[in-house]
Amino acid sequence: MPDIFHSAAIDGREDSPLRRLQVQITSGTASDHRAVESLLAQAFVELRPELRQAIPEHPGYEPCDRLLAKRQGQVVGHILVSPRVWRLAPLAVRTSHLSWLAIDAAVRRLGLGTELVLRAERQAIAQGSLLATVWCRNAGFWQRHGYVACTQRDSLQAHAHHLLANLPNPNPQYSIRPWRRSEGAAILELHAAKLQSTWGAFSRSEAVWQWLIGNRANRIIYVATEGPERRRGGPEVESLAGYLVLDGDRIVEHACRGDEADVLPAMLSRVCRDAVERGEPLISLVRPAGESLEASFAATQIRHHPPHAILMAKALDLPKLLTTLAPPVLAAARDAGWKSTPLGIDVEGIRGQWIMERRRPRFALGHCGRSYFSATAADLLLWLLGNVSGQELLRSGRIKPSTQVAGKYVQAVLPSRACWISGMDDLMHDA
């Protein structure tokens, strides 16, 4: 299989940086925490120390999730490999998220970062991950390793007074107030419901939610409840219609039950009024955030901040990924009127067919048939993740169909989708 999907073992090469630098890469242990903290403090001076120190407190963290480059017993390189579940509705795809890549100043630009990334990918494959993801500010390094940009995190800024003037009057059916810790499970239910109808979000447990909240002291969470605000003697637990997370002056996440038309304006009105009272009337919206909020900001924005974080992804096992995606792809084909025509794929030497069977839609590896399309792995991944439509790739010549039938099939099965990625899912580059 091509190296773009599986990292080859390279330690034995005579020109390997590991040989030249006399470096060994090992899994971390609890005894390495102090040395790792020292390296990360050197590499990420712009980040608050508590963000680095929060890594071992993550509910899913194990010391072996760290890969360390050691030279004469000293830690000179680090990368964290975190298992995640990426929701490509309605699928849950096993993913490994790479973060906190750091190289000691004395051995930078000598290829050690590449060695750590390749080892991290091998570890991710061993753990059963189909994709690797990373948030970054500079995409060039990751692009050279086969990663493609899935979504960019930028922001819109508007004045609270202008937003209030353009918002409808809040629906009196809802009461908006700060959340209570006891409502964590209810917030997670709203978040989980949003995952079922969105493309590209990461699953999150209540323990992870509490960890994310605990590492941002300036976060304010508003919740919407139905009916008047609870008074003393009322029910201890109220049903939530929505929630909104404010980090400083930035809206980083929201979710609502059912129709957002009434709930979101009510929560945004409360955010604006509180901002005016605090004397901090400028509010930012971290995107992608959903059409409802973005429309409100687009009508009144005074500034658009350029992207400050990019989510990159790479297919680690493309045949398994194509097998996993067979049900939604073939369901879309059926909805578009295709009954039993298989679609062949030829991607950098990997060939197979999506086959529509009544009980088990599947991807069959080995033969692409007469009607197939060819593409690069990067373009195919962009298409599978919904960043560009099949029609766009056909028009630009980046997907080449063998027949007219294959071209029409490509246009039918996967339209472009806007990924919904929360501004809270990565401590390094959130908001």
Steps between C-alpha positions, in 0.01 A plus 500: 500500500637849421684685777237775495275266697749302709825636638790268429758410763788733431725473803750284313576752225857623507378858452231472767504796741470247782837352401670831431381656826529179704135538603256232610121534482312336784156509658467733797463394861379682809862568597548710183242765591746749649741480204213528252359804680840669473517435123143619438563815703795576272309427179165664585590813693188678372261255667396518863682242719171354625413386146815289483448373853142397416613227258538224764162596649310407183262211581632286214870577549761229544875576529565267204297738279813716493782412260834635619829547319785453746866584453741383770203470734374854433156560343560696177173428315133439585167431333166402657277242330143521636227252397178671390175419328420721200132520412438488126125475543372242553838327536745499789852476353795406719757778478829593661561866574862622493600798712779664699772421246815652652869475414787626716667809353837320475365238253238691303481489120691171489207271419408395852147645471438285192619189684261571789204552265572174317526311829176663620322383184629146550372504856163633383469220243586242767217642712251452214468863392391566142585871504753729663410862576694802623418864572782726382579861415749425221371239258819464293673243722193276517422531129845358424395193700180440304253693718222708345320802644146407606382821658633837613418668826449872453268750668257783439479798734202727556380763746249378758275804445483431125426134558217585740352743250485227234380215719128423538350553842593204724229238523355533853456123500871467592698603804872552444742468792851370584526122523529291813755221538219253554387566141808348338314185395216702347748710301667183376162373379456814289855465369443131415176584317687757291761239408228285342418770245843654437808396308847507650452558874687306768315288755531615860427337834380685809843449659669662198246785512586568864872489412454753218302734722742467790793618288346828391424719801351781290231289335136587558233246407145615443208259493144548375215349697132500416269709714583759768833482684493249784450646847570348838279199552480421128633185331867428562557394138353696210468385140750683278403631158852612411839618619765747382866522608674837521880505539595855592329698223481204257207266440666162453215246509124466514233234458122514513220250521293486185443828318766764568288787370379611846764366738817643344382862472390487865842378615686744275290789637600407855869480398478847342324660797754356744788618282362854494460498879862386542616783275641250246255538210707330226405136447668247273359183348744215438415324175379256377203556728184432297283709271278662763772673700721575201213679326449725804868595510539535123228766496676718760868396506769765526800271459585161359797334666700275265541129575707436813474121507461234231375145549706259288421132438667199339367156407702234681317200357311602188343159416350472849383860482328434168338191652379701800354771276322256268157515676450882483653525152274229359198634691559835325524313169164330562342834591632641171334219303792260453383146559779246460783654297835453679753784495867419457789693657866524400701707748879484477505124442210414731210362297156378593125551468217629711235232453135557582355191665165497675623373836867592495621795295874457481832592345673215315876537462686383190295577186358835388289384202412699189342803670746648744674824586862579580623764743782582738467386861487864617211592268312182584531577871373855446204354313427234761514759780259723312730799447450505123225344294550238234374753248774750593772237471367383163482855367860572604628170359621374839269196472514318167204268420546213254142529371211747504322268743790524745498880472128522576539258790776713655280810484211316662649324800686765699415869497723749678427541870606764746679329789387607847811501718465645847734773618548300820650177370867590523666687785792611284300667226149547639354840424 
